[in-house]
Amino acid sequence: MPKPFPAEFRRDVIAVARKGEASIAQIARDFGISESCLQRWLKIADREDGLAPPATADRGGGSSREESAELRELRRRNKLLEQENEILRRATAYFARDVLPK
């Protein structure tokens, strides 16, 4: 099984694809990945960013647009808070490194 692409590379490819300046096929060729791989990455990124419904969406409930919008906003906010938490965790480890006795 091939090694997965680095997350930073995936983010860059997704950003270029979302600009819409070239076709998905052209972008995939330019970055040396398959078209289906790029489409999968875009679908996952849309779901993570709250731009598309999750794969296991409730089909029987009839949720309103307000609830869907609120859920998207809460997911976006949660992702932002997780990123901020990771930054704080790394900063704490960095500063603790200087304080610990050697």
Biopython code that builds the backbone (N, CA, C, O; Angstrom):
import numpy as np
from Bio.PDB.StructureBuilder import StructureBuilder

atoms = [
    (1, "MET", "N", (0.848, -1.182, 0.000)),
    (1, "MET", "CA", (0.000, 0.000, 0.000)),
    (1, "MET", "C", (0.888, 1.238, 0.000)),
    (1, "MET", "O", (1.827, 1.319, 0.792)),
    (2, "PRO", "N", (0.608, 2.206, -0.876)),
    (2, "PRO", "CA", (1.447, 3.403, -0.940)),
    (2, "PRO", "C", (1.285, 4.267, 0.305)),
    (2, "PRO", "O", (0.262, 4.224, 0.990)),
    (3, "LYS", "N", (2.332, 5.058, 0.578)),
    (3, "LYS", "CA", (2.281, 5.971, 1.726)),
    (3, "LYS", "C", (1.274, 7.088, 1.440)),
    (3, "LYS", "O", (1.175, 7.552, 0.304)),
    (4, "PRO", "N", (0.531, 7.521, 2.456)),
    (4, "PRO", "CA", (-0.403, 8.631, 2.245)),
    (4, "PRO", "C", (0.352, 9.939, 2.023)),
    (4, "PRO", "O", (1.472, 10.129, 2.497)),
    (5, "PHE", "N", (-0.299, 10.822, 1.292)),
    (5, "PHE", "CA", (0.294, 12.131, 1.044)),
    (5, "PHE", "C", (0.263, 12.946, 2.336)),
    (5, "PHE", "O", (-0.642, 12.771, 3.151)),
    (6, "PRO", "N", (1.236, 13.832, 2.533)),
    (6, "PRO", "CA", (1.230, 14.681, 3.737)),
    (6, "PRO", "C", (0.001, 15.585, 3.764)),
    (6, "PRO", "O", (-0.507, 15.995, 2.721)),
    (7, "ALA", "N", (-0.460, 15.884, 4.959)),
    (7, "ALA", "CA", (-1.659, 16.714, 5.129)),
    (7, "ALA", "C", (-1.476, 18.092, 4.489)),
    (7, "ALA", "O", (-2.416, 18.639, 3.914)),
    (8, "GLU", "N", (-0.284, 18.645, 4.587)),
    (8, "GLU", "CA", (-0.025, 19.969, 4.008)),
    (8, "GLU", "C", (-0.179, 19.933, 2.486)),
    (8, "GLU", "O", (-0.734, 20.859, 1.893)),
    (9, "PHE", "N", (0.309, 18.873, 1.863)),
    (9, "PHE", "CA", (0.172, 18.704, 0.419)),
    (9, "PHE", "C", (-1.306, 18.612, 0.047)),
    (9, "PHE", "O", (-1.746, 19.232, -0.921)),
    (10, "ARG", "N", (-2.069, 17.837, 0.817)),
    (10, "ARG", "CA", (-3.499, 17.688, 0.536)),
    (10, "ARG", "C", (-4.209, 19.038, 0.647)),
    (10, "ARG", "O", (-5.040, 19.380, -0.195)),
    (11, "ARG", "N", (-3.875, 19.812, 1.704)),
    (11, "ARG", "CA", (-4.508, 21.136, 1.873)),
    (11, "ARG", "C", (-4.201, 22.042, 0.689)),
    (11, "ARG", "O", (-5.081, 22.755, 0.208)),
    (12, "ASP", "N", (-2.954, 22.019, 0.216)),
    (12, "ASP", "CA", (-2.571, 22.854, -0.925)),
    (12, "ASP", "C", (-3.330, 22.462, -2.184)),
    (12, "ASP", "O", (-3.815, 23.325, -2.915)),
    (13, "VAL", "N", (-3.434, 21.163, -2.437)),
    (13, "VAL", "CA", (-4.146, 20.690, -3.625)),
    (13, "VAL", "C", (-5.618, 21.064, -3.540)),
    (13, "VAL", "O", (-6.206, 21.493, -4.533)),
    (14, "ILE", "N", (-6.216, 20.907, -2.373)),
    (14, "ILE", "CA", (-7.629, 21.248, -2.189)),
    (14, "ILE", "C", (-7.847, 22.746, -2.396)),
    (14, "ILE", "O", (-8.832, 23.153, -3.011)),
    (15, "ALA", "N", (-6.933, 23.559, -1.885)),
    (15, "ALA", "CA", (-7.058, 25.012, -2.056)),
    (15, "ALA", "C", (-7.011, 25.388, -3.531)),
    (15, "ALA", "O", (-7.790, 26.226, -3.983)),
    (16, "VAL", "N", (-6.107, 24.777, -4.279)),
    (16, "VAL", "CA", (-6.009, 25.064, -5.716)),
    (16, "VAL", "C", (-7.280, 24.608, -6.422)),
    (16, "VAL", "O", (-7.797, 25.317, -7.285)),
    (17, "ALA", "N", (-7.785, 23.438, -6.066)),
    (17, "ALA", "CA", (-8.986, 22.912, -6.714)),
    (17, "ALA", "C", (-10.207, 23.781, -6.411)),
    (17, "ALA", "O", (-11.064, 23.970, -7.274)),
    (18, "ARG", "N", (-10.287, 24.303, -5.198)),
    (18, "ARG", "CA", (-11.443, 25.135, -4.835)),
    (18, "ARG", "C", (-11.431, 26.493, -5.532)),
    (18, "ARG", "O", (-12.480, 27.121, -5.679)),
    (19, "LYS", "N", (-10.258, 26.950, -5.962)),
    (19, "LYS", "CA", (-10.207, 28.211, -6.695)),
    (19, "LYS", "C", (-10.972, 28.106, -8.007)),
    (19, "LYS", "O", (-11.548, 29.088, -8.477)),
    (20, "GLY", "N", (-10.979, 26.916, -8.597)),
    (20, "GLY", "CA", (-11.746, 26.677, -9.810)),
    (20, "GLY", "C", (-11.126, 27.245, -11.066)),
    (20, "GLY", "O", (-11.823, 27.431, -12.064)),
    (21, "GLU", "N", (-9.837, 27.526, -11.044)),
    (21, "GLU", "CA", (-9.190, 28.104, -12.223)),
    (21, "GLU", "C", (-8.880, 27.059, -13.283)),
    (21, "GLU", "O", (-8.654, 27.402, -14.443)),
    (22, "ALA", "N", (-8.866, 25.786, -12.898)),
    (22, "ALA", "CA", (-8.601, 24.698, -13.841)),
    (22, "ALA", "C", (-9.532, 23.539, -13.505)),
    (22, "ALA", "O", (-10.143, 23.509, -12.437)),
    (23, "SER", "N", (-9.631, 22.589, -14.427)),
    (23, "SER", "CA", (-10.499, 21.444, -14.204)),
    (23, "SER", "C", (-9.876, 20.506, -13.168)),
    (23, "SER", "O", (-8.672, 20.543, -12.913)),
    (24, "ILE", "N", (-10.718, 19.677, -12.589)),
    (24, "ILE", "CA", (-10.252, 18.699, -11.605)),
    (24, "ILE", "C", (-9.209, 17.779, -12.245)),
    (24, "ILE", "O", (-8.192, 17.460, -11.629)),
    (25, "ALA", "N", (-9.468, 17.360, -13.470)),
    (25, "ALA", "CA", (-8.536, 16.465, -14.163)),
    (25, "ALA", "C", (-7.179, 17.132, -14.359)),
    (25, "ALA", "O", (-6.143, 16.494, -14.171)),
    (26, "GLN", "N", (-7.175, 18.399, -14.733)),
    (26, "GLN", "CA", (-5.919, 19.117, -14.957)),
    (26, "GLN", "C", (-5.146, 19.301, -13.645)),
    (26, "GLN", "O", (-3.928, 19.125, -13.608)),
    (27, "ILE", "N", (-5.845, 19.649, -12.595)),
    (27, "ILE", "CA", (-5.196, 19.835, -11.297)),
    (27, "ILE", "C", (-4.595, 18.514, -10.822)),
    (27, "ILE", "O", (-3.472, 18.480, -10.319)),
    (28, "ALA", "N", (-5.351, 17.425, -10.984)),
    (28, "ALA", "CA", (-4.850, 16.110, -10.576)),
    (28, "ALA", "C", (-3.587, 15.753, -11.357)),
    (28, "ALA", "O", (-2.629, 15.246, -10.774)),
    (29, "ARG", "N", (-3.569, 16.007, -12.652)),
    (29, "ARG", "CA", (-2.375, 15.726, -13.467)),
    (29, "ARG", "C", (-1.205, 16.590, -13.014)),
    (29, "ARG", "O", (-0.079, 16.106, -12.901)),
    (30, "ASP", "N", (-1.470, 17.874, -12.753)),
    (30, "ASP", "CA", (-0.403, 18.790, -12.344)),
    (30, "ASP", "C", (0.266, 18.360, -11.041)),
    (30, "ASP", "O", (1.476, 18.512, -10.880)),
    (31, "PHE", "N", (-0.532, 17.817, -10.107)),
    (31, "PHE", "CA", (0.010, 17.425, -8.816)),
    (31, "PHE", "C", (0.421, 15.951, -8.762)),
    (31, "PHE", "O", (0.948, 15.490, -7.750)),
    (32, "GLY", "N", (0.180, 15.216, -9.845)),
    (32, "GLY", "CA", (0.605, 13.822, -9.896)),
    (32, "GLY", "C", (-0.246, 12.874, -9.073)),
    (32, "GLY", "O", (0.260, 11.890, -8.535)),
    (33, "ILE", "N", (-1.549, 13.167, -8.972)),
    (33, "ILE", "CA", (-2.464, 12.279, -8.266)),
    (33, "ILE", "C", (-3.589, 11.902, -9.217)),
    (33, "ILE", "O", (-3.748, 12.511, -10.275)),
    (34, "SER", "N", (-4.364, 10.902, -8.836)),
    (34, "SER", "CA", (-5.475, 10.505, -9.699)),
    (34, "SER", "C", (-6.656, 11.453, -9.502)),
    (34, "SER", "O", (-6.796, 12.106, -8.468)),
    (35, "GLU", "N", (-7.479, 11.500, -10.510)),
    (35, "GLU", "CA", (-8.659, 12.381, -10.454)),
    (35, "GLU", "C", (-9.618, 11.924, -9.355)),
    (35, "GLU", "O", (-10.190, 12.750, -8.643)),
    (36, "SER", "N", (-9.792, 10.613, -9.220)),
    (36, "SER", "CA", (-10.697, 10.096, -8.185)),
    (36, "SER", "C", (-10.165, 10.411, -6.787)),
    (36, "SER", "O", (-10.944, 10.669, -5.869)),
    (37, "CYS", "N", (-8.848, 10.392, -6.625)),
    (37, "CYS", "CA", (-8.234, 10.735, -5.339)),
    (37, "CYS", "C", (-8.548, 12.190, -4.990)),
    (37, "CYS", "O", (-8.933, 12.494, -3.861)),
    (38, "LEU", "N", (-8.381, 13.079, -5.959)),
    (38, "LEU", "CA", (-8.666, 14.496, -5.728)),
    (38, "LEU", "C", (-10.134, 14.711, -5.411)),
    (38, "LEU", "O", (-10.457, 15.499, -4.522)),
    (39, "GLN", "N", (-11.034, 14.033, -6.115)),
    (39, "GLN", "CA", (-12.466, 14.174, -5.833)),
    (39, "GLN", "C", (-12.796, 13.691, -4.423)),
    (39, "GLN", "O", (-13.620, 14.293, -3.734)),
    (40, "ARG", "N", (-12.153, 12.605, -3.994)),
    (40, "ARG", "CA", (-12.365, 12.094, -2.640)),
    (40, "ARG", "C", (-11.863, 13.096, -1.610)),
    (40, "ARG", "O", (-12.530, 13.349, -0.607)),
    (41, "TRP", "N", (-10.681, 13.667, -1.857)),
    (41, "TRP", "CA", (-10.141, 14.674, -0.934)),
    (41, "TRP", "C", (-11.072, 15.873, -0.828)),
    (41, "TRP", "O", (-11.291, 16.400, 0.263)),
    (42, "LEU", "N", (-11.618, 16.302, -1.954)),
    (42, "LEU", "CA", (-12.533, 17.450, -1.941)),
    (42, "LEU", "C", (-13.800, 17.124, -1.166)),
    (42, "LEU", "O", (-14.296, 17.958, -0.410)),
    (43, "LYS", "N", (-14.325, 15.924, -1.346)),
    (43, "LYS", "CA", (-15.537, 15.528, -0.636)),
    (43, "LYS", "C", (-15.287, 15.496, 0.871)),
    (43, "LYS", "O", (-16.113, 15.968, 1.652)),
    (44, "ILE", "N", (-14.154, 14.942, 1.275)),
    (44, "ILE", "CA", (-13.807, 14.884, 2.694)),
    (44, "ILE", "C", (-13.620, 16.291, 3.257)),
    (44, "ILE", "O", (-14.099, 16.596, 4.349)),
    (45, "ALA", "N", (-12.922, 17.149, 2.508)),
    (45, "ALA", "CA", (-12.681, 18.523, 2.968)),
    (45, "ALA", "C", (-13.993, 19.295, 3.094)),
    (45, "ALA", "O", (-14.180, 20.052, 4.047)),
    (46, "ASP", "N", (-14.903, 19.104, 2.135)),
    (46, "ASP", "CA", (-16.203, 19.773, 2.209)),
    (46, "ASP", "C", (-16.968, 19.332, 3.453)),
    (46, "ASP", "O", (-17.587, 20.149, 4.135)),
    (47, "ARG", "N", (-16.919, 18.043, 3.736)),
    (47, "ARG", "CA", (-17.602, 17.527, 4.913)),
    (47, "ARG", "C", (-16.981, 18.086, 6.185)),
    (47, "ARG", "O", (-17.703, 18.476, 7.103)),
    (48, "GLU", "N", (-15.645, 18.131, 6.254)),
    (48, "GLU", "CA", (-14.964, 18.638, 7.448)),
    (48, "GLU", "C", (-15.192, 20.132, 7.653)),
    (48, "GLU", "O", (-15.254, 20.602, 8.789)),
    (49, "ASP", "N", (-15.315, 20.878, 6.559)),
    (49, "ASP", "CA", (-15.517, 22.319, 6.648)),
    (49, "ASP", "C", (-16.989, 22.695, 6.752)),
    (49, "ASP", "O", (-17.324, 23.877, 6.826)),
    (50, "GLY", "N", (-17.865, 21.702, 6.759)),
    (50, "GLY", "CA", (-19.292, 21.964, 6.889)),
    (50, "GLY", "C", (-19.938, 22.445, 5.616)),
    (50, "GLY", "O", (-21.021, 23.029, 5.664)),
    (51, "LEU", "N", (-19.310, 22.220, 4.478)),
    (51, "LEU", "CA", (-19.874, 22.659, 3.198)),
    (51, "LEU", "C", (-20.770, 21.601, 2.577)),
    (51, "LEU", "O", (-21.554, 21.905, 1.678)),
    (52, "ALA", "N", (-20.664, 20.365, 3.043)),
    (52, "ALA", "CA", (-21.485, 19.268, 2.522)),
    (52, "ALA", "C", (-22.028, 18.480, 3.703)),
    (52, "ALA", "O", (-21.421, 18.464, 4.774)),
    (53, "PRO", "N", (-23.166, 17.827, 3.514)),
    (53, "PRO", "CA", (-23.711, 17.031, 4.615)),
    (53, "PRO", "C", (-22.832, 15.820, 4.885)),
    (53, "PRO", "O", (-22.187, 15.311, 3.968)),
    (54, "PRO", "N", (-22.795, 15.350, 6.129)),
    (54, "PRO", "CA", (-21.994, 14.166, 6.433)),
    (54, "PRO", "C", (-22.534, 12.949, 5.708)),
    (54, "PRO", "O", (-23.697, 12.928, 5.304)),
    (55, "ALA", "N", (-21.701, 11.941, 5.541)),
    (55, "ALA", "CA", (-22.075, 10.747, 4.786)),
    (55, "ALA", "C", (-23.212, 9.991, 5.456)),
    (55, "ALA", "O", (-23.991, 9.332, 4.768)),
    (56, "THR", "N", (-23.331, 10.066, 6.768)),
    (56, "THR", "CA", (-24.370, 9.343, 7.497)),
    (56, "THR", "C", (-25.464, 10.297, 7.959)),
    (56, "THR", "O", (-25.908, 10.233, 9.105)),
    (57, "ALA", "N", (-25.893, 11.174, 7.071)),
    (57, "ALA", "CA", (-26.909, 12.161, 7.433)),
    (57, "ALA", "C", (-28.235, 11.478, 7.750)),
    (57, "ALA", "O", (-28.576, 10.457, 7.153)),
    (58, "ASP", "N", (-28.975, 12.046, 8.690)),
    (58, "ASP", "CA", (-30.289, 11.533, 9.055)),
    (58, "ASP", "C", (-31.261, 11.817, 7.924)),
    (58, "ASP", "O", (-31.524, 12.979, 7.613)),
    (59, "ARG", "N", (-31.786, 10.797, 7.317)),
    (59, "ARG", "CA", (-32.628, 10.970, 6.145)),
    (59, "ARG", "C", (-34.119, 11.022, 6.490)),
    (59, "ARG", "O", (-34.925, 11.439, 5.658)),
    (60, "GLY", "N", (-34.491, 10.613, 7.680)),
    (60, "GLY", "CA", (-35.900, 10.539, 7.991)),
    (60, "GLY", "C", (-36.416, 11.689, 8.838)),
    (60, "GLY", "O", (-37.626, 11.811, 9.024)),
    (61, "GLY", "N", (-35.556, 12.518, 9.344)),
    (61, "GLY", "CA", (-35.955, 13.516, 10.321)),
    (61, "GLY", "C", (-36.638, 14.745, 9.763)),
    (61, "GLY", "O", (-37.579, 15.249, 10.375)),
    (62, "GLY", "N", (-36.200, 15.237, 8.634)),
    (62, "GLY", "CA", (-36.774, 16.466, 8.113)),
    (62, "GLY", "C", (-36.249, 17.672, 8.866)),
    (62, "GLY", "O", (-37.021, 18.565, 9.214)),
    (63, "SER", "N", (-34.935, 17.715, 9.128)),
    (63, "SER", "CA", (-34.366, 18.835, 9.868)),
    (63, "SER", "C", (-34.477, 20.117, 9.047)),
    (63, "SER", "O", (-34.382, 20.099, 7.820)),
    (64, "SER", "N", (-34.675, 21.197, 9.732)),
    (64, "SER", "CA", (-34.876, 22.466, 9.062)),
    (64, "SER", "C", (-33.551, 23.062, 8.597)),
    (64, "SER", "O", (-32.477, 22.613, 8.999)),
    (65, "ARG", "N", (-33.642, 24.057, 7.761)),
    (65, "ARG", "CA", (-32.448, 24.728, 7.253)),
    (65, "ARG", "C", (-31.689, 25.430, 8.373)),
    (65, "ARG", "O", (-30.459, 25.480, 8.358)),
    (66, "GLU", "N", (-32.419, 25.971, 9.343)),
    (66, "GLU", "CA", (-31.762, 26.639, 10.456)),
    (66, "GLU", "C", (-30.910, 25.652, 11.248)),
    (66, "GLU", "O", (-29.792, 25.973, 11.653)),
    (67, "GLU", "N", (-31.440, 24.455, 11.466)),
    (67, "GLU", "CA", (-30.686, 23.445, 12.203)),
    (67, "GLU", "C", (-29.452, 23.016, 11.424)),
    (67, "GLU", "O", (-28.386, 22.815, 12.006)),
    (68, "SER", "N", (-29.591, 22.876, 10.115)),
    (68, "SER", "CA", (-28.446, 22.499, 9.282)),
    (68, "SER", "C", (-27.381, 23.582, 9.306)),
    (68, "SER", "O", (-26.189, 23.290, 9.406)),
    (69, "ALA", "N", (-27.812, 24.830, 9.216)),
    (69, "ALA", "CA", (-26.865, 25.939, 9.252)),
    (69, "ALA", "C", (-26.178, 26.010, 10.612)),
    (69, "ALA", "O", (-24.975, 26.257, 10.696)),
    (70, "GLU", "N", (-26.951, 25.792, 11.676)),
    (70, "GLU", "CA", (-26.373, 25.816, 13.016)),
    (70, "GLU", "C", (-25.369, 24.680, 13.188)),
    (70, "GLU", "O", (-24.308, 24.876, 13.781)),
    (71, "LEU", "N", (-25.693, 23.504, 12.678)),
    (71, "LEU", "CA", (-24.792, 22.362, 12.775)),
    (71, "LEU", "C", (-23.489, 22.632, 12.022)),
    (71, "LEU", "O", (-22.408, 22.315, 12.518)),
    (72, "ARG", "N", (-23.589, 23.218, 10.824)),
    (72, "ARG", "CA", (-22.391, 23.581, 10.064)),
    (72, "ARG", "C", (-21.541, 24.579, 10.831)),
    (72, "ARG", "O", (-20.318, 24.449, 10.889)),
    (73, "GLU", "N", (-22.186, 25.571, 11.416)),
    (73, "GLU", "CA", (-21.466, 26.588, 12.187)),
    (73, "GLU", "C", (-20.800, 25.974, 13.419)),
    (73, "GLU", "O", (-19.663, 26.315, 13.745)),
    (74, "LEU", "N", (-21.492, 25.086, 14.090)),
    (74, "LEU", "CA", (-20.919, 24.435, 15.272)),
    (74, "LEU", "C", (-19.734, 23.547, 14.896)),
    (74, "LEU", "O", (-18.745, 23.492, 15.628)),
    (75, "ARG", "N", (-19.826, 22.862, 13.776)),
    (75, "ARG", "CA", (-18.697, 22.040, 13.323)),
    (75, "ARG", "C", (-17.499, 22.915, 12.969)),
    (75, "ARG", "O", (-16.360, 22.580, 13.294)),
    (76, "ARG", "N", (-17.762, 24.029, 12.306)),
    (76, "ARG", "CA", (-16.678, 24.942, 11.955)),
    (76, "ARG", "C", (-16.025, 25.494, 13.213)),
    (76, "ARG", "O", (-14.799, 25.569, 13.306)),
    (77, "ARG", "N", (-16.848, 25.877, 14.175)),
    (77, "ARG", "CA", (-16.347, 26.427, 15.442)),
    (77, "ARG", "C", (-15.552, 25.369, 16.217)),
    (77, "ARG", "O", (-14.513, 25.672, 16.804)),
    (78, "ASN", "N", (-16.046, 24.136, 16.213)),
    (78, "ASN", "CA", (-15.352, 23.051, 16.893)),
    (78, "ASN", "C", (-13.984, 22.805, 16.266)),
    (78, "ASN", "O", (-13.000, 22.601, 16.977)),
    (79, "LYS", "N", (-13.924, 22.823, 14.957)),
    (79, "LYS", "CA", (-12.647, 22.622, 14.273)),
    (79, "LYS", "C", (-11.667, 23.742, 14.628)),
    (79, "LYS", "O", (-10.485, 23.487, 14.862)),
    (80, "LEU", "N", (-12.153, 24.966, 14.667)),
    (80, "LEU", "CA", (-11.312, 26.102, 15.023)),
    (80, "LEU", "C", (-10.790, 25.967, 16.460)),
    (80, "LEU", "O", (-9.613, 26.217, 16.724)),
    (81, "LEU", "N", (-11.656, 25.577, 17.368)),
    (81, "LEU", "CA", (-11.241, 25.407, 18.763)),
    (81, "LEU", "C", (-10.228, 24.273, 18.912)),
    (81, "LEU", "O", (-9.299, 24.372, 19.714)),
    (82, "GLU", "N", (-10.400, 23.205, 18.149)),
    (82, "GLU", "CA", (-9.427, 22.110, 18.197)),
    (82, "GLU", "C", (-8.062, 22.577, 17.694)),
    (82, "GLU", "O", (-7.031, 22.195, 18.247)),
    (83, "GLN", "N", (-8.055, 23.400, 16.651)),
    (83, "GLN", "CA", (-6.795, 23.930, 16.137)),
    (83, "GLN", "C", (-6.133, 24.846, 17.168)),
    (83, "GLN", "O", (-4.922, 24.774, 17.377)),
    (84, "GLU", "N", (-6.924, 25.706, 17.808)),
    (84, "GLU", "CA", (-6.377, 26.591, 18.830)),
    (84, "GLU", "C", (-5.831, 25.784, 20.011)),
    (84, "GLU", "O", (-4.785, 26.117, 20.568)),
    (85, "ASN", "N", (-6.539, 24.735, 20.383)),
    (85, "ASN", "CA", (-6.092, 23.881, 21.481)),
    (85, "ASN", "C", (-4.759, 23.222, 21.138)),
    (85, "ASN", "O", (-3.877, 23.135, 21.993)),
    (86, "GLU", "N", (-4.603, 22.764, 19.918)),
    (86, "GLU", "CA", (-3.346, 22.141, 19.485)),
    (86, "GLU", "C", (-2.200, 23.151, 19.533)),
    (86, "GLU", "O", (-1.092, 22.808, 19.944)),
    (87, "ILE", "N", (-2.456, 24.375, 19.121)),
    (87, "ILE", "CA", (-1.425, 25.425, 19.171)),
    (87, "ILE", "C", (-1.008, 25.674, 20.615)),
    (87, "ILE", "O", (0.184, 25.770, 20.909)),
    (88, "LEU", "N", (-1.971, 25.777, 21.507)),
    (88, "LEU", "CA", (-1.662, 25.999, 22.922)),
    (88, "LEU", "C", (-0.901, 24.823, 23.520)),
    (88, "LEU", "O", (0.015, 25.020, 24.318)),
    (89, "ARG", "N", (-1.272, 23.601, 23.143)),
    (89, "ARG", "CA", (-0.578, 22.420, 23.645)),
    (89, "ARG", "C", (0.885, 22.436, 23.202)),
    (89, "ARG", "O", (1.778, 22.139, 23.995)),
    (90, "ARG", "N", (1.128, 22.777, 21.949)),
    (90, "ARG", "CA", (2.500, 22.826, 21.445)),
    (90, "ARG", "C", (3.296, 23.956, 22.092)),
    (90, "ARG", "O", (4.476, 23.789, 22.400)),
    (91, "ALA", "N", (2.656, 25.102, 22.296)),
    (91, "ALA", "CA", (3.341, 26.225, 22.941)),
    (91, "ALA", "C", (3.708, 25.868, 24.379)),
    (91, "ALA", "O", (4.799, 26.201, 24.843)),
    (92, "THR", "N", (2.810, 25.198, 25.078)),
    (92, "THR", "CA", (3.091, 24.779, 26.446)),
    (92, "THR", "C", (4.283, 23.828, 26.484)),
    (92, "THR", "O", (5.158, 23.962, 27.340)),
    (93, "ALA", "N", (4.320, 22.888, 25.578)),
    (93, "ALA", "CA", (5.438, 21.941, 25.522)),
    (93, "ALA", "C", (6.736, 22.669, 25.200)),
    (93, "ALA", "O", (7.784, 22.345, 25.758)),
    (94, "TYR", "N", (6.675, 23.637, 24.315)),
    (94, "TYR", "CA", (7.870, 24.393, 23.938)),
    (94, "TYR", "C", (8.426, 25.169, 25.121)),
    (94, "TYR", "O", (9.629, 25.124, 25.382)),
    (95, "PHE", "N", (7.561, 25.883, 25.842)),
    (95, "PHE", "CA", (8.016, 26.675, 26.972)),
    (95, "PHE", "C", (8.398, 25.804, 28.165)),
    (95, "PHE", "O", (9.306, 26.157, 28.918)),
    (96, "ALA", "N", (7.731, 24.694, 28.343)),
    (96, "ALA", "CA", (8.072, 23.783, 29.430)),
    (96, "ALA", "C", (9.448, 23.175, 29.211)),
    (96, "ALA", "O", (10.147, 22.856, 30.172)),
    (97, "ARG", "N", (9.828, 23.018, 27.997)),
    (97, "ARG", "CA", (11.154, 22.468, 27.656)),
    (97, "ARG", "C", (12.270, 23.341, 28.228)),
    (97, "ARG", "O", (13.287, 22.824, 28.691)),
    (98, "ASP", "N", (12.083, 24.665, 28.198)),
    (98, "ASP", "CA", (13.089, 25.597, 28.693)),
    (98, "ASP", "C", (13.118, 25.658, 30.220)),
    (98, "ASP", "O", (14.147, 26.015, 30.794)),
    (99, "VAL", "N", (12.030, 25.324, 30.882)),
    (99, "VAL", "CA", (11.924, 25.452, 32.330)),
    (99, "VAL", "C", (12.419, 24.196, 33.041)),
    (99, "VAL", "O", (12.923, 24.283, 34.161)),
    (100, "LEU", "N", (12.285, 23.040, 32.415)),
    (100, "LEU", "CA", (12.657, 21.780, 33.058)),
    (100, "LEU", "C", (14.155, 21.742, 33.339)),
    (100, "LEU", "O", (14.960, 22.180, 32.517)),
    (101, "PRO", "N", (14.532, 21.201, 34.537)),
    (101, "PRO", "CA", (15.966, 21.089, 34.856)),
    (101, "PRO", "C", (16.641, 20.049, 33.948)),
    (101, "PRO", "O", (16.020, 19.083, 33.505)),
    (102, "LYS", "N", (17.911, 20.280, 33.695)),
    (102, "LYS", "CA", (18.620, 19.390, 32.777)),
    (102, "LYS", "C", (19.542, 18.472, 33.504)),
    (102, "LYS", "O", (20.218, 17.655, 32.880)),
]
sb = StructureBuilder()
sb.init_structure("model")
sb.init_model(0)
sb.init_chain("A")
sb.init_seg("    ")
for serial, (resi, resn, name, xyz) in enumerate(atoms, 1):
    if name == "N":
        sb.init_residue(resn, " ", resi, " ")
    sb.init_atom(name, np.array(xyz, "f"), 0.0, 1.0, " ", f" {name:<3s}", serial, name[0])
structure = sb.get_structure()
